[in-house]
Amino acid sequence: MALDKILSIGGKPGLYKLLTQTRSGFVGESLLDGKRITVGMRSNVSVLSEIAIYTLEEEVPLKEVFQKIKEKEGGNKTSISHKADKIDLEEYFFSVLPNYDEDRVYASDIKKIIQWYNLLTDNNITDFVEEKTEGEGEESAVASSEEE
């Protein structure tokens, strides 16, 4: 499942999988407990694929940050808890994204990113960065010629 179907809803804990849209909003399913909720259009909702993290040069999409965490942790959950001390969280995040903007990325943001990453990992949603379409075409051409 891609991050464009995963939502963060203001005032609600955890993340939600978008199930369907309705006339007045949408229906989401919690990744924490599987409960379904109906959310109106007035709610503050963020799609994870649209979130970016400030760095000193540019904004890095959240999916790329998740991919860097995944590579650092070998596909496992983070070695640090989202409840760790501020300094430990910042140190960990610096090891993942060394050029993040410390003035605009707060400890609370880092906590949320770590918590979301672990929640996605628990739900086997780990395909954060799509492979390049050119590369896929070349790989499938190689695979089909090997089979012959």
Salt bridges, closest charged atoms under 4 A:
GLU29 OE1 - LYS17 NZ 3.27
GLU29 OE2 - ARG36 NE 3.63
GLU90 OE2 - LYS86 NZ 3.71
ASP101 OD2 - ARG104 NE 3.16
ASP122 OD1 - LYS77 NZ 3.42
GLU130 OE1 - LYS63 NZ 3.49
